[in-house]
Amino acid sequence: MPAPDLLRFCKESADPDGALAGSVRALAARKDRYGRPAARETLPPLVRVCAASKFLAQLLAARPRLVDLLGSSRFPRRPTPLRTSGLSESGALARRLRRHKQAEVLRIALRDLTGLPFRK
């Protein structure tokens, strides 16, 4: 991942310092988890989200899989499907619901930050 691109996006953001700190943590967590850097198309939405919210930046560092969703053009446009089939244990269902909620909060925030309209 080219560092100059990340720095440029952060510099152009609403909170350059917050964007850089959050983005670096999320990208490092993603690389540690998957052994390779995130795709370049994740940078603009990642920086935008990290500049806007420390909470979401922390969420992205804690759940590096969400970083990959930011690079998908479909992610902000469609709700994430909730799959609960095969979950018989209440703890497993609670974890699935919590992860689903986190992804949806991120998706809604991204929609808001990019100016996408909300459905009625």
Buried (B, 14 or more C-beta within 10 A) or exposed (E): BEEEEBBEBBEEBEBBEBBBBBBBBBBEBBBEEEEEEBEEEBBBBBBBBBBBBEEBBBBBBEBBEBBBBBBBEEBBEEEBEEEEEEBEEEEEEEEBEEBBEBBEBBBBBBBEBEEEEEEE
